[in-house]
Amino acid sequence: MSPRLDETRTPDAPSTPISPHPIDSAFDSVAVDPAVVEVPGPAEALDDAYGTDLPEIPPYDEVDPLDARALSKTLFARLNALEEGTHEYAYVRSTLVELNLALVKFAASRFRSRSEPMEDIVQVGTIGLIKAIDRFELSRGVEFPTFAMPTIVGEIKRFFRDTSWSVRVPRRLQELRLELAKAGDELAQQLDRAPTVAELAVKLGITRDEVVEGMAASNAYTASSLDAQPDEDDSEGALADRLGYEDHGLEGIEYIESLKPLIAALPARDRKILSLRFVAGLTQSEIGEELNISQMHVSRLLSRTLGKLRKGLTVEE
């Protein structure tokens, strides 16, 4: 611990109540004009407010982790001796929040790759820090950072779980998505390739249908606008311009391919009648003149040929 924190000061300032530290604005509606009252440092403020000796507290951003841990123990001991709901209790509590904000920033850095602003993540993590301070018991002999970190990280994860999904899905699927991602990474390292649905199912002890359901739910985590503009180095247009459309001409491909061998097996005259009727677009009378037969004969030959082709398709199906 630094020398400043080891020494115990004897207060030499008058015990006049002064304005609390600015962090008090988060807990108390007390406003002080800095032009009227000169606010001393944290240690002086605590001494004046409670009439007790405390080690000197330097600016919060200059306190190293070891000093912050030792100071936190002192402040937690003071917090246990105060009555909850009083101004003194709120002041010590807010000082603990300021002193341990480094824990929040460290936890928030683990989520820097997320799309949410870092400021929002830090704010949510601070809520977790406050909850940890309220629940911490110094008598248990556990270091505060060890106790607080799971609460801070849990609060941030809950924030992402409840607010970051583009489409709301059940919590079961949200948790399944995380399990699939973790299992997928582990299997990819072991197999040196992307795992299959069956391998993921065996790894997690679930069915293949549940794996597919979890993968489908993952698509709801992020969503993009169809009108979103591409990156500067992307020569293609908006997403809506790149989406495919339904080609109705594809519907008859299967029948055409099935008809080819059936038509090839027909007599030459029947194939010619089909060609003149459906390719050249001639009427039955024009086909009769072309082949020197009557229109009625053409109609009978055409009906017989179409019936044969229809029967051949039905048998194949």
C-alpha positions in Angstrom: 0.0 0.0 0.0 1.2 3.5 -0.7 2.6 5.6 2.2 -0.4 8.0 1.9 -2.8 5.2 2.7 -0.7 3.7 5.6 -0.6 7.0 7.5 -3.5 7.9 9.8 -4.4 11.6 9.7 -5.5 13.8 12.6 -8.2 16.0 11.3 -7.3 19.7 11.5 -10.4 21.1 9.7 -13.5 22.2 11.6 -16.3 19.6 11.8 -18.6 21.6 9.6 -20.9 19.5 7.3 -19.9 19.9 3.7 -21.3 18.9 0.4 -20.9 15.2 -0.5 -18.8 13.9 -3.3 -20.4 14.3 -6.8 -21.3 10.6 -6.9 -23.9 11.4 -4.3 -26.1 12.8 -7.1 -26.9 9.2 -8.1 -28.4 8.6 -4.6 -29.3 11.9 -3.0 -30.8 15.1 -4.4 -28.3 17.3 -2.7 -26.9 20.2 -4.7 -24.0 22.4 -3.6 -22.7 25.5 -5.4 -18.9 24.9 -5.8 -18.4 28.7 -5.8 -19.7 28.9 -2.2 -18.3 25.7 -0.7 -14.9 24.3 -1.4 -15.3 20.5 -1.5 -12.3 18.7 0.1 -11.0 15.3 -1.0 -12.8 12.1 -0.1 -10.9 11.4 3.1 -11.5 15.0 4.4 -15.2 14.7 3.6 -15.5 11.4 5.4 -13.6 12.8 8.4 -15.7 15.9 8.6 -18.9 14.1 8.2 -18.3 11.3 10.8 -15.7 12.8 13.1 -13.3 9.8 12.7 -9.9 9.2 11.4 -9.5 7.6 8.0 -6.5 7.0 5.8 -6.0 9.5 3.1 -7.8 8.7 -0.1 -6.2 10.0 -3.3 -8.2 10.7 -6.4 -10.0 7.5 -7.4 -8.3 7.2 -10.8 -4.9 7.2 -9.1 -5.6 4.3 -6.7 -4.0 1.1 -7.7 -5.8 -2.2 -7.3 -4.1 -3.2 -4.1 -4.8 0.1 -2.4 -8.4 0.0 -3.7 -8.8 -3.4 -2.1 -7.5 -2.3 1.3 -9.5 0.9 1.2 -12.6 -1.0 0.3 -12.2 -3.2 3.4 -12.0 -0.1 5.6 -15.1 1.4 4.0 -17.1 -1.8 4.2 -16.3 -2.0 7.9 -17.5 1.6 8.2 -20.6 0.7 6.1 -21.6 -2.1 8.5 -21.5 0.3 11.4 -23.8 2.8 9.8 -27.6 2.7 9.6 -29.0 1.9 6.2 -30.9 4.8 4.6 -28.9 7.6 6.3 -26.9 10.2 4.4 -23.7 8.8 5.9 -24.5 5.3 4.7 -25.2 6.6 1.2 -22.0 8.5 1.1 -19.8 5.6 2.1 -21.7 3.4 -0.3 -21.2 5.9 -3.2 -17.5 6.1 -2.3 -17.2 2.3 -2.6 -18.8 2.6 -6.1 -16.3 5.2 -7.2 -13.4 3.2 -5.8 -14.3 0.0 -7.6 -15.4 1.3 -11.0 -12.2 -0.3 -12.4 -13.9 -3.7 -11.9 -16.8 -2.6 -14.1 -14.5 -1.3 -16.8 -12.5 -4.5 -16.8 -15.7 -6.6 -17.0 -17.1 -4.4 -19.8 -14.0 -4.8 -21.8 -14.9 -8.5 -22.4 -17.9 -7.3 -24.4 -16.2 -4.7 -26.5 -17.0 -6.7 -29.7 -20.7 -6.3 -29.2 -22.7 -3.8 -31.1 -23.9 -1.9 -28.0 -22.0 1.3 -27.0 -19.4 0.8 -24.3 -20.9 3.6 -22.3 -24.2 1.6 -22.0 -22.3 -1.6 -21.0 -20.4 0.3 -18.3 -23.6 1.7 -16.9 -25.2 -1.7 -16.7 -22.1 -3.1 -15.1 -22.2 -0.3 -12.5 -25.7 -1.5 -11.5 -24.2 -4.9 -10.9 -21.4 -3.3 -8.8 -24.0 -1.5 -6.7 -25.9 -4.8 -6.1 -22.6 -6.5 -5.2 -21.8 -3.8 -2.6 -25.3 -4.2 -1.1 -24.9 -7.9 -0.8 -21.3 -8.1 0.3 -20.5 -9.3 3.9 -17.0 -8.5 5.1 -17.2 -11.2 7.8 -17.2 -14.0 5.3 -13.5 -13.4 4.5 -14.0 -13.2 0.7 -12.2 -10.5 -1.3 -14.7 -8.0 -2.7 -13.4 -8.2 -6.4 -13.9 -12.0 -6.2 -17.4 -11.6 -5.0 -18.4 -8.7 -7.2 -17.1 -9.8 -10.6 -19.7 -12.6 -11.2 -22.5 -10.2 -10.3 -21.2 -7.5 -12.6 -20.7 -9.9 -15.5 -24.1 -11.5 -14.9 -25.8 -8.1 -15.0 -24.1 -7.3 -18.3 -25.1 -10.7 -19.8 -28.6 -10.2 -18.6 -28.7 -6.9 -20.4 -27.6 -8.5 -23.7 -30.0 -11.3 -23.2 -33.1 -9.1 -22.6 -32.4 -6.2 -24.9 -29.9 -7.1 -27.7 -32.0 -9.5 -29.7 -33.6 -8.1 -32.8 -36.5 -10.5 -32.5 -37.6 -11.7 -29.1 -37.2 -15.4 -28.6 -37.7 -17.6 -25.5 -35.0 -17.6 -22.9 -34.5 -21.3 -23.5 -33.4 -20.7 -27.1 -31.2 -17.7 -26.1 -29.3 -20.0 -23.7 -29.2 -22.8 -26.3 -27.6 -20.4 -28.8 -24.8 -19.7 -26.3 -24.3 -23.4 -25.6 -24.2 -24.2 -29.4 -21.6 -21.4 -29.9 -19.4 -22.8 -27.2 -19.8 -26.4 -28.2 -19.2 -25.4 -31.9 -15.9 -23.7 -31.0 -14.7 -26.7 -29.0 -15.6 -29.2 -31.7 -14.1 -27.1 -34.4 -10.7 -27.1 -32.6 -10.9 -30.9 -32.0 -12.1 -31.9 -35.5 -10.3 -29.1 -37.5 -13.6 -28.4 -39.3 -17.1 -27.2 -38.6 -19.1 -29.7 -36.6 -22.2 -31.3 -38.0 -25.7 -31.1 -36.5 -25.4 -34.7 -35.2 -22.0 -34.0 -33.6 -23.4 -30.9 -31.8 -26.4 -33.0 -30.6 -24.1 -35.6 -29.1 -21.9 -33.0 -27.5 -24.8 -31.2 -25.8 -26.9 -34.4 -25.2 -29.9 -33.0 -27.1 -31.8 -34.1 -30.2 -30.9 -32.9 -33.7 -34.2 -31.1 -34.0 -33.3 -29.0 -30.9 -29.9 -28.2 -32.5 -31.6 -27.0 -35.7 -34.1 -25.0 -33.6 -31.3 -23.3 -31.8 -29.4 -22.5 -35.0 -32.6 -21.0 -36.4 -33.1 -18.9 -33.3 -29.5 -17.5 -33.7 -30.7 -15.7 -36.8 -32.9 -13.6 -34.7 -30.0 -12.1 -32.7 -29.2 -9.5 -35.4 -31.2 -8.1 -38.2 -30.3 -5.7 -41.1 -32.6 -3.4 -43.0 -33.3 -4.3 -46.6 -32.5 -0.7 -47.5 -29.2 -0.7 -45.7 -26.4 0.7 -47.8 -23.4 -1.5 -48.4 -19.8 -0.7 -47.3 -17.8 1.7 -49.3 -15.7 -1.1 -50.8 -18.8 -3.1 -51.8 -19.7 -2.6 -55.4 -23.1 -4.2 -55.0 -26.2 -2.3 -54.1 -28.5 -2.5 -51.1 -29.6 -5.9 -49.7 -33.0 -5.6 -51.3 -31.4 -5.3 -54.8 -29.4 -8.5 -54.2 -32.3 -10.7 -53.0 -33.4 -13.4 -55.5 -36.9 -13.7 -56.8 -39.1 -16.6 -57.6 -38.8 -17.8 -61.3 -42.1 -19.3 -62.3 -40.4 -20.8 -65.3 -38.7 -23.3 -63.0 -42.0 -24.9 -62.0 -42.2 -26.8 -65.4 -38.6 -28.0 -65.5 -39.4 -31.3 -63.8 -42.2 -32.1 -66.2 -40.1 -31.1 -69.3 -37.3 -33.4 -68.3 -39.8 -36.2 -67.7 -41.5 -35.7 -71.0 -38.3 -35.8 -73.1 -37.9 -39.6 -73.2 -41.7 -40.1 -73.6 -41.8 -37.8 -76.6 -38.8 -39.4 -78.1 -40.6 -42.8 -78.0 -43.6 -41.5 -80.0 -44.0 -42.2 -83.8 -42.6 -39.5 -86.1 -46.1 -38.3 -87.2 -47.3 -37.8 -83.6 -44.1 -35.9 -82.7 -44.6 -33.7 -85.8 -48.2 -33.0 -84.8 -47.0 -32.0 -81.3 -44.4 -29.7 -82.7 -46.8 -28.0 -85.1 -49.4 -27.5 -82.4 -47.3 -26.5 -79.4 -44.1 -25.1 -80.9 -45.3 -23.6 -84.2 -48.7 -22.7 -82.7 -50.7 -23.9 -85.7 -54.4 -24.7 -85.4 -55.8 -28.2 -86.0 -57.1 -27.1 -89.4 -53.7 -25.8 -90.4 -52.0 -29.0 -89.2 -54.5 -31.0 -91.3 -53.6 -29.0 -94.4 -49.9 -29.5 -93.6 -50.3 -33.3 -93.3 -53.1 -33.7 -95.9 -55.5 -35.1 -93.3 -58.8 -33.9 -91.9 -59.1 -31.6 -88.9 -61.1 -34.3 -87.0 -58.3 -36.8 -87.6 -55.7 -34.3 -86.2 -57.9 -33.9 -83.1 -58.1 -37.6 -82.5 -54.4 -38.1 -83.0 -53.6 -35.2 -80.7 -55.9 -36.4 -78.0 -54.5 -39.9 -78.2 -50.9 -38.6 -78.0 -51.6 -36.3 -75.0 -53.4 -39.1 -73.2 -50.4 -41.4 -73.7 -48.0 -38.7 -72.4 -50.2 -37.9 -69.4 -50.4 -41.6 -68.5 -46.6 -41.9 -68.8 -46.1 -39.0 -66.4 -48.6 -40.5 -63.9 -46.8 -43.9 -64.0 -43.4 -42.3 -63.3 -44.8 -40.3 -60.3 
